[in-house]
Amino acid sequence: MERKVQSKQNSKKRNVKEGSRFIQQKRKELAILVDKVLKLTSIFQATGTTNKNWEHHLQIEELIKEIINIEKPLIKKEQIERKLNIEKYVSWLNENGAQFEGVQITEFDGYEFGLKATKEFTEGSLILTVPCKVMMSENNAKESDLSPYINVDPLLQNMPNITLALFLLYEKSNPDSFWKPYIDILPEKYPTVLYYTSDELAELRPSPTFESSLKLYRSIARQYAYFYIKIHTLGIPVLKNLQDIFTFENYR
């Protein structure tokens, strides 16, 4: 009996070691791909033709696809049904001073969630009051555990929208976060060009939106690569909490 128990324990230890080696190997592969993305997205394309910019985009996209495929099995992703979290979200709003009457969060066909009036409102009526306490802002990020990194990173100091994005990911990694009821009702993806396939993007040609879409994708890919390297190489303790949750899918 003791031999069987010991055998199971040894087998479990081997599995853990093999799993750890697998993750380390995947991290090495990721690091190489991320470095390629950073270099490729750093190429300035101001004088490039539309065709050259498109070819450049396809090269970036190919690397990003490889990154996404590697990151998928490394991340434990819970599928959250947003509608099941609405009640908790509304309670959280009420507990923190939000005031609203005669409206409710409702799912609309083809438009996801929005506010639905449940009574008649006269013109000029106050429909809802939302205190700053439940508005996630750059100040929340600067006052959080991320502040040691925010204070030394030049990109975060000049781009508050990126600061807010990192703060959101940081709070998402914390099951006890004050912001959890809010985070749990956020969409998993958005109908923006960042989620378009190459075929869908190609449909935008020859409109001005096509070039700006390529630029946006390139910018987000570069930001992802930049922060991935920082998160995995800097010796700032708080960044360790972002290492598992910071993926391209989560960042975009």
KOLZAMAR-567107 format. One record per residue (C-alpha): residue number from 0; residue in three letters; x, y, z. Coordinates in steps of 0.1 Angstrom, whole numbers, plus 5000, padded with zeros to 4 digits. Each point is the difference from the previous one (the first is absolute). Example, Ala and Ser with C-alpha at 12.3 -4.5 7.8 and 13.67 -1.06 7.14 Angstrom:
<gulums>
(0,Ala,(5123,4955,5078)) (1,Ser,(5014,5034,4993)) 
</gulums>
This chain:
<gulums>
(0,Met,(5000,5000,5000)) (1,Glu,(5028,5024,5009)) (2,Arg,(5017,4993,4967)) (3,Lys,(4969,5008,4981)) (4,Val,(4995,5033,5019)) (5,Gln,(5037,5009,4995)) (6,Ser,(4997,4991,4963)) (7,Lys,(4970,5023,4996)) (8,Gln,(5018,5028,5018)) (9,Asn,(5031,4996,4978)) (10,Ser,(4978,5000,4969)) (11,Lys,(4983,5032,5011)) (12,Lys,(5033,5017,5006)) (13,Arg,(5012,4989,4965)) (14,Asn,(4968,5015,4985)) (15,Val,(5006,5032,5019)) (16,Lys,(5036,5002,4988)) (17,Glu,(4990,4992,4964)) (18,Gly,(4973,5026,5001)) (19,Ser,(5024,5026,5014)) (20,Arg,(5025,4992,4972)) (21,Phe,(4973,5002,4974)) (22,Ile,(4990,5035,5013)) (23,Gln,(5036,5011,5000)) (24,Gln,(5005,4988,4965)) (25,Lys,(4969,5019,4988)) (26,Arg,(5012,5031,5018)) (27,Lys,(5032,4998,4981)) (28,Glu,(4982,4997,4967)) (29,Leu,(4978,5029,5010)) (30,Ala,(5030,5022,5009)) (31,Ile,(5015,4994,4965)) (32,Leu,(4967,5008,4982)) (33,Val,(4994,5031,5022)) (34,Asp,(5034,5013,4992)) (35,Lys,(4993,4996,4963)) (36,Val,(4967,5018,5004)) (37,Leu,(5017,5029,5018)) (38,Lys,(5027,5003,4973)) (39,Leu,(4975,4997,4971)) (40,Thr,(4976,5026,5015)) (41,Ser,(5028,5024,5006)) (42,Ile,(5005,5004,4962)) (43,Phe,(4988,5034,4990)) (44,Gln,(4977,4999,4970)) (45,Ala,(4994,5037,4993)) (46,Thr,(5011,4998,4964)) (47,Gly,(4987,4965,4993)) (48,Thr,(4974,4993,4974)) (49,Thr,(4966,4985,5009)) (50,Asn,(5012,4966,4986)) (51,Lys,(5032,5001,5021)) (52,Asn,(4981,5009,5031)) (53,Trp,(4976,4971,4994)) (54,Glu,(5029,4976,4995)) (55,His,(5015,5014,5032)) (56,His,(4967,4994,5018)) (57,Leu,(4997,4964,4988)) (58,Gln,(5035,4993,5014)) (59,Ile,(4990,5014,5034)) (60,Glu,(4967,4982,5000)) (61,Glu,(5017,4967,4993)) (62,Leu,(5022,5004,5030)) (63,Ile,(4971,5010,5022)) (64,Lys,(4981,4969,4989)) (65,Glu,(5029,4978,5012)) (66,Ile,(5001,5019,5033)) (67,Ile,(4962,4995,5005)) (68,Asn,(5003,4963,4993)) (69,Ile,(5028,4996,5026)) (70,Glu,(4983,5022,5026)) (71,Lys,(4966,4982,4999)) (72,Pro,(5010,4968,5018)) (73,Leu,(5021,5019,5025)) (74,Ile,(4971,5021,5013)) (75,Lys,(4971,4987,5020)) (76,Lys,(4971,5019,4986)) (77,Glu,(4966,5000,5016)) (78,Gln,(4971,5007,4978)) (79,Ile,(4978,5025,5018)) (80,Glu,(4964,5003,4990)) (81,Arg,(4995,5037,5004)) (82,Lys,(4963,4999,5006)) (83,Leu,(5005,4978,5030)) (84,Asn,(5021,5027,5016)) (85,Ile,(4977,5030,4995)) (86,Glu,(4982,4996,5033)) (87,Lys,(5033,5001,5019)) (88,Tyr,(5011,5030,4979)) (89,Val,(4969,5019,5008)) (90,Ser,(5003,4992,5037)) (91,Trp,(5036,5012,4999)) (92,Leu,(4989,5033,4984)) (93,Asn,(4973,5005,5026)) (94,Glu,(5024,4992,5029)) (95,Asn,(5025,5026,4987)) (96,Gly,(4976,5029,4996)) (97,Ala,(4986,4997,4964)) (98,Gln,(4964,5011,4997)) (99,Phe,(4976,4990,4972)) (100,Glu,(4963,4993,4998)) (101,Gly,(4979,4991,4970)) (102,Val,(5028,4984,4980)) (103,Gln,(5015,4966,4999)) (104,Ile,(5028,4982,4982)) (105,Thr,(4985,4979,4972)) (106,Glu,(5014,4980,4971)) (107,Phe,(4988,5012,4966)) (108,Asp,(5001,4978,4969)) (109,Gly,(5030,5009,4979)) (110,Tyr,(5012,5026,5024)) (111,Glu,(5009,4980,5031)) (112,Phe,(4994,5019,5033)) (113,Gly,(4986,5035,5006)) (114,Leu,(4977,5021,5022)) (115,Lys,(4962,4995,4996)) (116,Ala,(4975,5025,5014)) (117,Thr,(4973,4983,5021)) (118,Lys,(4980,5032,5004)) (119,Glu,(4993,5033,4982)) (120,Phe,(5025,5028,5005)) (121,Thr,(4993,5036,4995)) (122,Glu,(5025,5022,4981)) (123,Gly,(5029,5011,5022)) (124,Ser,(4994,4972,5026)) (125,Leu,(5030,4987,5019)) (126,Ile,(5002,4963,4991)) (127,Leu,(5030,4988,5019)) (128,Thr,(5028,5013,5022)) (129,Val,(5034,4982,4999)) (130,Pro,(5026,5009,5026)) (131,Cys,(5037,5002,4991)) (132,Lys,(5006,4972,5024)) (133,Val,(4987,4975,4975)) (134,Met,(5017,5016,4970)) (135,Met,(5033,4982,4993)) (136,Ser,(5025,5028,4992)) (137,Glu,(5037,5007,4995)) (138,Asn,(5001,5012,5036)) (139,Asn,(4989,4966,5013)) (140,Ala,(5029,4985,4981)) (141,Lys,(5025,5025,5014)) (142,Glu,(4988,4994,5035)) (143,Ser,(5001,4962,4996)) (144,Asp,(5028,4974,5005)) (145,Leu,(5010,5007,4963)) (146,Ser,(5012,5035,5010)) (147,Pro,(5037,4990,5003)) (148,Tyr,(5000,4989,4964)) (149,Ile,(4978,5029,4987)) (150,Asn,(5024,5024,5016)) (151,Val,(5030,4987,4980)) (152,Asp,(4985,4991,4967)) (153,Pro,(5001,5029,4974)) (154,Leu,(4972,4985,4979)) (155,Leu,(4976,4997,5029)) (156,Gln,(5008,5036,5012)) (157,Asn,(4990,5014,4966)) (158,Met,(4971,4977,4990)) (159,Pro,(4973,4998,5027)) (160,Asn,(4979,4977,4979)) (161,Ile,(5027,4973,5001)) (162,Thr,(5005,5006,5037)) (163,Leu,(4963,4993,5004)) (164,Ala,(5002,4968,4978)) (165,Leu,(5028,4986,5021)) (166,Phe,(4981,5008,5033)) (167,Leu,(4969,4983,4987)) (168,Leu,(5021,4968,4993)) (169,Tyr,(5016,5002,5034)) (170,Glu,(4967,5003,5017)) (171,Lys,(4986,4971,4979)) (172,Ser,(5027,4978,5014)) (173,Asn,(4988,5007,5035)) (174,Pro,(4970,4980,5011)) (175,Asp,(4995,5023,5030)) (176,Ser,(5001,5032,4979)) (177,Phe,(4977,5029,5009)) (178,Trp,(4993,5002,4962)) (179,Lys,(4991,4963,4995)) (180,Pro,(4962,5006,4996)) (181,Tyr,(5008,5025,4973)) (182,Ile,(5026,4979,4983)) (183,Asp,(4977,4970,4999)) (184,Ile,(4975,5017,4978)) (185,Leu,(5025,5013,4974)) (186,Pro,(4999,4984,4966)) (187,Glu,(5027,4974,4990)) (188,Lys,(5005,5017,4967)) (189,Tyr,(4989,5032,4981)) (190,Pro,(4988,5007,4965)) (191,Thr,(5031,5019,4990)) (192,Val,(5026,4996,4973)) (193,Leu,(5024,4984,5025)) (194,Tyr,(4978,4968,4997)) (195,Tyr,(4997,5001,4962)) (196,Thr,(5015,4972,4980)) (197,Ser,(5023,5009,4972)) (198,Asp,(4972,4993,4975)) (199,Glu,(4977,5024,5019)) (200,Leu,(5027,5027,5002)) (201,Ala,(5006,4997,4962)) (202,Glu,(4963,5009,4995)) (203,Leu,(5008,5035,5013)) (204,Arg,(5022,5008,4970)) (205,Pro,(5003,5026,4985)) (206,Ser,(4983,5021,5028)) (207,Pro,(5021,5022,5023)) (208,Thr,(4988,4976,5028)) (209,Phe,(5022,4973,4986)) (210,Glu,(5033,5018,5006)) (211,Ser,(4990,5011,5035)) (212,Ser,(4989,4965,5009)) (213,Leu,(5034,4986,4990)) (214,Lys,(5016,5027,5021)) (215,Leu,(4978,4992,5030)) (216,Tyr,(5007,4962,4998)) (217,Arg,(5038,5007,4997)) (218,Ser,(4998,5023,5030)) (219,Ile,(4982,4975,5022)) (220,Ala,(5024,4972,4990)) (221,Arg,(5030,5022,5008)) (222,Gln,(4985,5010,5034)) (223,Tyr,(4993,4963,5008)) (224,Ala,(5036,4991,4991)) (225,Tyr,(5015,5029,5020)) (226,Phe,(4980,4992,5031)) (227,Tyr,(5005,4962,4997)) (228,Ile,(5038,5005,5001)) (229,Lys,(4997,5025,5029)) (230,Ile,(4977,4978,5021)) (231,His,(5022,4969,4996)) (232,Thr,(5034,5017,5004)) (233,Leu,(4997,5028,5025)) (234,Gly,(5006,4992,5036)) (235,Ile,(4969,5019,5012)) (236,Pro,(4980,4975,5023)) (237,Val,(4966,5013,4990)) (238,Leu,(5005,4991,4964)) (239,Lys,(5001,4963,5008)) (240,Asn,(4963,5002,5006)) (241,Leu,(4996,5009,4963)) (242,Gln,(5022,4973,4985)) (243,Asp,(4973,4974,4996)) (244,Ile,(4971,5023,4991)) (245,Phe,(5019,5023,4976)) (246,Thr,(4993,4984,4966)) (247,Phe,(4994,5016,4966)) (248,Glu,(4963,4989,5001)) (249,Asn,(4996,5016,5034)) (250,Tyr,(5019,5032,4992)) (251,Arg,(4983,5009,4967)) 
</gulums>
